[in-house]
Amino acid sequence: MTTLTFAARKTVLKVIKIYQKTLSFDHGFFSFLFPDGFCRFHPTCSDYGYAAIEKYGVFRGGAKAIWRVLRCNPFSKGGFDPLK
């Protein structure tokens, strides 16, 4: 893994952690509004994205995370959807 790849991965993971601690309805300041959780999926989309980027890298993991977020809509059933 090159230094640039490692730095990009760490930066994106840090951004996800900051999002989770601040704006996320499942992890952040507003989590008290939704005691049962806000995300339709388990693990949450941000947890899924973090794990995908950590395992597959910024491009492939990012694509998996984006696809997961696109599937999170009112017509989706949600449920347990682990990283494969």
LUMKOLDO-423204 format. One record per atom (N, C-alpha, C): residue number from 1; residue in three letters; chain; atom name; z, x, y. Coordinates in steps of 0.1 Angstrom, whole numbers. Each point is the difference from the previous one (the first is absolute). Layout:
   resi   resn   chain   name      zz      xx      yy
    NUM    ala       A     CA       Z       X       Y
...
END
This chain:
   resi   resn   chain   name      zz      xx      yy
      1    met       A      N       0       8     -12
      1    met       A     CA       0      -8      12
      1    met       A      C       0       9      12
      2    thr       A      N      -9      -3       9
      2    thr       A     CA      -1       9      12
      2    thr       A      C      11      -4      10
      3    thr       A      N       2       8      10
      3    thr       A     CA      10      -2      10
      3    thr       A      C      -3     -13       8
      4    leu       A      N     -13      -1       3
      4    leu       A     CA      -5     -12       8
      4    leu       A      C       3     -13      -7
      5    thr       A      N      -4       0     -13
      5    thr       A     CA       2     -12      -8
      5    thr       A      C      15      -3      -1
      6    phe       A      N       8      10      -2
      6    phe       A     CA      15      -2      -1
      6    phe       A      C       5      -6      13
      7    ala       A      N      -4       6      11
      7    ala       A     CA       5      -5      13
      7    ala       A      C      -5     -14       3
      8    ala       A      N     -12      -3      -4
      8    ala       A     CA      -5     -14       2
      8    ala       A      C       8     -10      -8
      9    arg       A      N       3       3     -13
      9    arg       A     CA       8      -8      -8
      9    arg       A      C      14      -2       5
     10    lys       A      N       6      10       4
     10    lys       A     CA      14      -1       5
     10    lys       A      C       0      -8      13
     11    thr       A      N     -10       2       9
     11    thr       A     CA       0      -8      12
     11    thr       A      C      -2     -15      -2
     12    val       A      N      -9      -3      -9
     12    val       A     CA      -2     -14      -3
     12    val       A      C      13      -6      -7
     13    leu       A      N       6       7      -9
     13    leu       A     CA      12      -5      -6
     13    leu       A      C      11      -2      10
     14    lys       A      N       1       9      10
     14    lys       A     CA      10      -1      10
     14    lys       A      C      -2     -12       9
     15    val       A      N     -13      -3       3
     15    val       A     CA      -3     -12       8
     15    val       A      C       4     -13      -8
     16    ile       A      N      -3       0     -13
     16    ile       A     CA       5     -12      -8
     16    ile       A      C      15      -1       1
     17    lys       A      N       7      11      -2
     17    lys       A     CA      15      -1       1
     17    lys       A      C       5      -5      13
     18    ile       A      N      -7       4      11
     18    ile       A     CA       4      -4      14
     18    ile       A      C      -3     -15       1
     19    tyr       A      N     -11      -5      -5
     19    tyr       A     CA      -3     -14       0
     19    tyr       A      C      10      -8      -8
     20    gln       A      N       4       5     -12
     20    gln       A     CA      10      -7      -8
     20    gln       A      C      13      -1       7
     21    lys       A      N       4      10       7
     21    lys       A     CA      13       0       7
     21    lys       A      C       0      -8      13
     22    thr       A      N     -11      -3       5
     22    thr       A     CA      -1      -7      13
     22    thr       A      C      -6     -14       0
     23    leu       A      N     -12      -1      -4
     23    leu       A     CA      -7     -12       2
     23    leu       A      C      -1      -9     -13
     24    ser       A      N       3       6     -11
     24    ser       A     CA      -2      -8     -13
     24    ser       A      C      10     -11      -1
     25    phe       A      N      -5     -12      -4
     25    phe       A     CA       9     -11      -3
     25    phe       A      C       8       1     -13
     26    asp       A      N      -4       9      -8
     26    asp       A     CA       7       2     -13
     26    asp       A      C      10      12       1
     27    his       A      N      -2       9       9
     27    his       A     CA       9      12       0
     27    his       A      C       6       3      13
     28    gly       A      N      -6      -5      11
     28    gly       A     CA       4       4      14
     28    gly       A      C      10      -9       7
     29    phe       A      N       0       0      13
     29    phe       A     CA       9      -7       8
     29    phe       A      C       0     -15      -3
     30    phe       A      N     -12      -5      -3
     30    phe       A     CA      -1     -15      -2
     30    phe       A      C       2      -5     -14
     31    ser       A      N       5       9      -9
     31    ser       A     CA       2      -4     -14
     31    ser       A      C      11     -11      -1
     32    phe       A      N       9      -1      10
     32    phe       A     CA      10     -11      -1
     32    phe       A      C      -7     -14       2
     33    leu       A      N     -12      -1       5
     33    leu       A     CA      -6     -13       2
     33    leu       A      C      -6      -5     -14
     34    phe       A      N      -2       9      -9
     34    phe       A     CA      -6      -3     -13
     34    phe       A      C       8       6     -11
     35    pro       A      N      12      -7      -3
     35    pro       A     CA       9       6     -10
     35    pro       A      C      -7       2     -14
     36    asp       A      N      -9      -9      -3
     36    asp       A     CA      -7       1     -13
     36    asp       A      C     -13       9       0
     37    gly       A      N      -2       5      12
     37    gly       A     CA     -12       9       1
     37    gly       A      C     -12      -8       6
     38    phe       A      N      -9       7       6
     38    phe       A     CA     -11      -5       7
     38    phe       A      C     -13       2      -8
     39    cys       A      N      -1      11      -6
     39    cys       A     CA     -13       3      -8
     39    cys       A      C      -1      -8     -12
     40    arg       A      N     -13      -4      -3
     40    arg       A     CA      -3      -8     -11
     40    arg       A      C       1       8     -13
     41    phe       A      N      -2      13       1
     41    phe       A     CA       0       8     -12
     41    phe       A      C      13       8      -2
     42    his       A      N       2       4     -12
     42    his       A     CA      11      10      -3
     42    his       A      C      -6      11      -8
     43    pro       A      N       1      13       4
     43    pro       A     CA       6       5      12
     43    pro       A      C      -7      -4      13
     44    thr       A      N       6       1      11
     44    thr       A     CA      -6      -4      13
     44    thr       A      C     -12       8       3
     45    cys       A      N      -9      -5       8
     45    cys       A     CA     -12       7       3
     45    cys       A      C       2      14       6
     46    ser       A      N      11       2       8
     46    ser       A     CA       2      13       6
     46    ser       A      C       6       9     -11
     47    asp       A      N       8      -5      -9
     47    asp       A     CA       4       9     -11
     47    asp       A      C     -11       3      -9
     48    tyr       A      N      -9      -9      -3
     48    tyr       A     CA     -12       2      -8
     48    tyr       A      C      -9      11       7
     49    gly       A      N      -2      -2      13
     49    gly       A     CA      -8      10       7
     49    gly       A      C       6      14       0
     50    tyr       A      N      13       1       1
     50    tyr       A     CA       7      12       0
     50    tyr       A      C      -2       7     -13
     51    ala       A      N       2      -7     -11
     51    ala       A     CA      -1       5     -13
     51    ala       A      C     -15       4      -4
     52    ala       A      N      -9      -8       5
     52    ala       A     CA     -14       3      -3
     52    ala       A      C      -5      13       7
     53    ile       A      N       4       1      13
     53    ile       A     CA      -3      12       7
     53    ile       A      C       7      12      -5
     54    glu       A      N      12      -1      -4
     54    glu       A     CA       7      11      -6
     54    glu       A      C      -6       5     -13
     55    lys       A      N      -5     -10      -8
     55    lys       A     CA      -5       3     -13
     55    lys       A      C     -15       5       1
     56    tyr       A      N      -8      -8       7
     56    tyr       A     CA     -15       3       0
     56    tyr       A      C      -5       7      13
     57    gly       A      N       8       1      10
     57    gly       A     CA      -5       7      12
     57    gly       A      C      -4     -11      11
     58    val       A      N      -4       6      11
     58    val       A     CA      -2      -9      12
     58    val       A      C     -12      -9      -2
     59    phe       A      N     -11       5      -5
     59    phe       A     CA     -12      -8      -1
     59    phe       A      C       0     -10     -12
     60    arg       A      N       2       4     -12
     60    arg       A     CA       0      -9     -11
     60    arg       A      C      13      -9       0
     61    gly       A      N      11       6       3
     61    gly       A     CA      12      -8       2
     61    gly       A      C       0     -10      12
     62    gly       A      N      -6       5      10
     62    gly       A     CA      -2      -9      12
     62    gly       A      C      -9     -12      -3
     63    ala       A      N     -11       3      -8
     63    ala       A     CA      -9     -11      -4
     63    ala       A      C       7     -10      -8
     64    lys       A      N       9       5      -9
     64    lys       A     CA       8     -10      -9
     64    lys       A      C       9      -8       9
     65    ala       A      N       7       7      10
     65    ala       A     CA       9      -7       8
     65    ala       A      C      -7     -11       9
     66    ile       A      N     -12       4       5
     66    ile       A     CA      -7     -10       9
     66    ile       A      C      -5     -12      -9
     67    trp       A      N      -4       3     -12
     67    trp       A     CA      -4     -11      -9
     67    trp       A      C      11      -9      -3
     68    arg       A      N      12       5      -2
     68    arg       A     CA      12      -8      -2
     68    arg       A      C       4      -8      12
     69    val       A      N      -1       5      12
     69    val       A     CA       3      -8      12
     69    val       A      C     -11     -11       2
     70    leu       A      N     -12       3      -3
     70    leu       A     CA     -11     -10       1
     70    leu       A      C       3     -12     -10
     71    arg       A      N       6       3     -11
     71    arg       A     CA       3     -10     -10
     71    arg       A      C      12      -9       4
     72    cys       A      N       8       5       9
     72    cys       A     CA      12      -7       5
     72    cys       A      C      -4     -11      10
     73    asn       A      N      -3     -12      -4
     73    asn       A     CA      -4     -10       9
     73    asn       A      C       5     -13      -5
     74    pro       A      N      -1     -11       8
     74    pro       A     CA       6     -13      -4
     74    pro       A      C      -5      -6     -13
     75    phe       A      N     -12       5      -4
     75    phe       A     CA      -6      -6     -12
     75    phe       A      C       4       8     -13
     76    ser       A      N       7      11       2
     76    ser       A     CA       4       9     -11
     76    ser       A      C      13      -5      -6
     77    lys       A      N       1       1     -13
     77    lys       A     CA      12      -4      -7
     77    lys       A      C      11      11       2
     78    gly       A      N      -4      12       1
     78    gly       A     CA      10      11       1
     78    gly       A      C       6       4     -14
     79    gly       A      N      12       4       0
     79    gly       A     CA       7       3     -12
     79    gly       A      C       1      15      -3
     80    phe       A      N       3       4     -12
     80    phe       A     CA       3      14      -3
     80    phe       A      C     -14       7      -2
     81    asp       A      N      -2      10       8
     81    asp       A     CA     -12       8       0
     81    asp       A      C       3      14       1
     82    pro       A      N       2       7     -11
     82    pro       A     CA       4      14       1
     82    pro       A      C     -12       9       3
     83    leu       A      N       2      12       4
     83    leu       A     CA     -10      10       2
     83    leu       A      C      -5       5     -14
     84    lys       A      N     -13       0      -2
     84    lys       A     CA      -6       4     -13
     84    lys       A      C      -6      14       2
END
